[in-house]
């Protein structure tokens, strides 16, 4: 499957994220932040494609296997605090616990499915999964991960 010039940034951003998130080696938060930015920019510049064909669904990928890969790539990443309420209960909000490894694992899992679509269905189907996934799942993980990476870089 080839990509057109319109969606090449999506394919490239997904590929870069998955590769960086699963390769072993020295990594720094300041290197990961622009990769996250690249994903968000790709979404915001991506055309809203869809086709009416009845494609097979992407395979269900094993969470624990991907998490093991991610954990080997980021052995020092872990839990972080998030506010329970961001727009209400100002200065009174409780704290929730985020997990950077879970954020990365869920994003990689979603993106491997999208890459499968690029290879086995159509460009429009892959982009549809990318866009719907942004709205329903992976955008929140990317934004929370960025919060974690910025705080990690600052030495919180």
N, C-alpha and C positions, 0 to 999 in steps of 0.2 A: 504494500500500500504506500503510495506516495502522498505527500502533503502539498497543499498549495501554498503560495506565498502568504495568503491570508491567515493560515493556521500554523505555519511553520514555527512561529514564536511559542505557541502552546506546546507543540511536540518537543521543542528544544528545552523549554523551561521545565517540563515534566521530567525529561530525560536527565537533565542536569541535577534536579533535586533528588531523584531516585539514586543516581550514581553517588552523589555526595553523601547522602544519608546512609548508604550501605557499604561504602568503601572504607577499608581500614586506613589508619594513618592519623598524623597530627592534624587537629582541627581547632579553629578558634571561632568564637561567636561572631567576630567581625567578618569572617569569611562566609558564614551561613546566612547572615542577615540579607545581603544583596541577592542571594539565591531565592530567599522567600519573597523579596521585592519583585524579582523577575516573574514569579508565578502570578502575583497579584496584577502586575502590569500586563501580563499575557491575557489574563481573564478580562481585564477592562478594555483591551484592544481587540478582543476576539469577536468575530462575527457570530451571530446567533444562528447556528446551522442546525438542521434537523432533516431527516429523510423519513419517508413513510414506509420503509421496508421493515419487515419483521426479522430483525437480526437476532442471532442467539445472544443470550446474556453472557457477560464476561464471567470467567470462572471465579468461584469463591476461593479466595486465598487464605491460607492458614495464618491467623493472627500471631500465634505463638512463634512460628518459624520466622516471620518478618521481625517480630519484636527481638528475637535472639540476634538477628543480623544487625539491627539498629543498636542494640545494647553493646555489641562488640565494637561498633563504629564510634559510639559515644559512651564509653564506660563511666565517665564522671557526671553525666547528665542525670537529673532526677526530678524530685518534686519541687513545687513552688506554690506560693499563695496567690489566690485570686479573690477579688471581692465577691461576696455572695450577691450583692445588689450594687449595680453601678450607677443607676440613675435615681434610685430612691433610697431611703434610709441613710442619707448622707451623714458621714461620721459616726454611724451606728451600725453599719453593715457587718455581717459575720464574714468569716473567711472560708473559702473552699480550697481544696487542694488540687492543683494541676499536676500533670505528669508529662515532662518533656519527651520521654521515651514513648509514651502513648501517643502524644501529638504526632511525632515523626512516624511512628508505626502506622497510624491510621492514614496519614497522608500518603505514605509509600504504598500502602495497600490499595487505596483509591487510584493512585496514579498507575500502578502496574495493571490494573483493570483497564484503564483508559488506553495505555500503550497496547494492550491486547486488542482493543477495539481498532486502533490504528492498523494493526497487523492482520486482523481477521474479519472485520466488518467494513466500515467505511469511515472516511474522514469526518463526515457529518455526524455519524453515530458517536465517534470518539469525542468530538467537540460538544455534542449534546450532553454526554456523561460528564465532561469537564465542567460545563456551565451549571448543570443541575447539581453536581457535587459541591461546587462552590457555594451555592445558595443553601444547600441542606446539610453540609458536613465539613468539608475540608477548610473552608475559609476561616472558621472559628479556630480550628487547630493551628492554622498558620499564624493568625493574629496572636493567639496565646503563646505560641512558640516564639514569636518576635518579642513579646513582652519578656519572656524568660531570657532570651539571648541578650537583650539590652541590659537587663538587670545583672546577668552573669558578666557581661563585659564591664559594667560599672563596678563590679566587685561588691554588690549588695551584701 
